[in-house]
């Protein structure tokens, strides 16, 4: 699989961990949007697009956020997680979000991250050059 295009949308604020969003095209036929470029303790890395995990109210079926105790629509108490392993997992922030799309192998994750961060560095340099000319 070939990465045929990487587009970067820089974020303006310098003090935040989120530095940019990336859109990556594969083989000119498949696009993944909203890959985040994040500044971590060990440097820049990418985070794949994700969504919050939700569970349905047993009374009205409205989907509520994972740690909610009561339904936002009908106020019915939401069931407490009975599986201790799942309850442990849900305590961490990683379990609150689930990736929509993600690499299966570590080698492809590294390849994707390298390409996105290369283009991010180029866009950041262009942005600094453009602002210096003003």
Buried (B, 14 or more C-beta within 10 A) or exposed (E): EEBEEBBBEEEEEEEEEEBBBBBBBBEEEEEBBBBBBBEEEEEBBBBBBBEEBEBEBEEEEEBBEBEBEEBEEEEBEBEEBEEEEEEEEBEEEEBBBEEEEBBEEEEEBEBBBEBBBEBBEEBBEEBEEEEEEE
